[in-house]
Amino acid sequence: MTDEELRGWMQTALRFRGVEVDPHDLPVAQLRAVLQRLEALDVVDAWGEEELALPWERP
Amino acid sequence: MTVADLTLARVVAAIRAGELSPVEVAEAVLERAARVQPRLQPFLWLDEERVREQARRLAQQPPRGVLHGVPVTLKDLVAERGAPWTCGSRLRAQVVAREDAEVTRRLREAGAVFVGRAHLHEFAFGVSNENPHFGPCRNPWDPGRSPGGSSGGSAVAVATGCAFGSVGTDTGGSVRIPAALCGVVGCKPTYGLVPGDGVFPLSPSLDHVGPLARTVEDVALLLEVLAGCPGRYAVAGSGLRGLRVGVPRGGLWEVLHPGVASCVHEALRTLEEDGARCEPVDFPWEAASAVATALLLVEAAALHVDSLRAHPDEYGRDVRERLLVGLGLPAERYARALRVRRVLARASRALWERVDVLATPTVPLPAPRLGEDRTQLAGGFHEIGSLLTRFTNPFNTLGLPAVSVPCGFADGLPVGLQLVGPPWEEARVLSAAWAYERARGTFPQPAAVKSSLGEEYA
């Protein structure tokens, strides 16, 4: 995604939630950095796993 | 040594033995706070008369709990009936708590005296404790540096003798990071051990409430009260003989300040000399940290979206930008993070068959300068917020108990050793930290305390 595409994505997401921000004030670089960091999620095989709370049970 | 410099355990014993009264202890702490507050600002609010009134009332009663007459401070995210509850935000500048948080109630029941409201990063959403609305809290070892956050005021108050203990919150390291950068002990217990009722949330699936104090014994005492488990975490025993210590290997050690690396290696040698056995282990740092990042950003954004829509300019720039990033993350990233968390949690069970605790640096660098948001380390430039949470937020993802204990100095600033254990094994982690602390010897007080008392810098 280019910076402009990411800016457009972000602006749409914010507008959908009623948050208005000048497009030039959008933290596009920060969003890109976070998305890159989250690529670490994709190296873990989580197929079939459920989105539930932690499995620890109190003794 | 003055009364304000005693440990919490020593003050408990002195009050119980009638050697000190709650009023004498409160006056000692208030005198110290009057010297420290103008310089370091550990408190967002401090009403001296309110402190004296609590102490006088307790002095007229027989001891009713383990903390009878002991001054402690609460991060201003934890509700205290009748006191301001700003959460470090201008939006809440006029809010006064109508009820105690559950942890406040437990401390009050134990006889604690509440001193002020401890400084924090705005809404606990950051680790520098540079607050655009109330000004920064400063590091007692170098006032030009950050104390770490978000429970920075708690760590500074404890380090400087303005309180004998404090309650902070830890969503990605916010108890352990300031503890490490200020040279005190901080504990993030297992997720759910200490109730969060009446504590303003940041990211409910990562939020933990935990104590800070000057020694491991003091932290253990506070945790017993916070968790409602009298006697469970009493530190004592057989030292470190036979303890299996896992030391995560891999690239994580490559981005580390050389002074921090030296302190932590020395600490590991101390553990071994005292009978522990260290062995390298694999740990999924990148994935565990990525889970914490995704959950934190999305959950915080979900909590603040209505307020952000109505009052965007009332948020500080760094917090506003993080909330906007959270609103911009695809929902698929959040759902995947939840699934990966389950996989990692299950996989971590195998680790505890091999080792009893993990040992890591708490943070990879000493306290950064105020205003600094990037730094050069290991030949590259790094964003300081991400660096500071590098070793801590994986254990918020997994909800595991973790303690930071001081282990030396780098560039004249404190360094923390982090010990982590299996779920619900706070006693094991605290006992290991206590044994290390005894082997290490007394940790000095910060220069700012000595300076405020008219003594030379340490």
Interface residues (C-beta under 8 A of the other chain):
Chain A: W9 M10 A13 L14 R17 G18 V19 E20 V21 L26 P27 Q30 L31 A33 V34 L35 R37 L38 E39 A40 L41 D42 V43 V44 D45 A46 E49 E50 E51 L52 A53 L54 P55 W56 R58 P59
Chain B: T190 Y191 G192 S205 P284 E286 A287 S289 A290 V291 T293 A294 L297 V305 L308 R309 P312 E321 R322 L324 V325 L327 G328 L329 R333 A335 R336 A337 L338 R339 V340 R341 R342 V343 L344 A345 R346 E383 S386 L398 G399 P423 W424
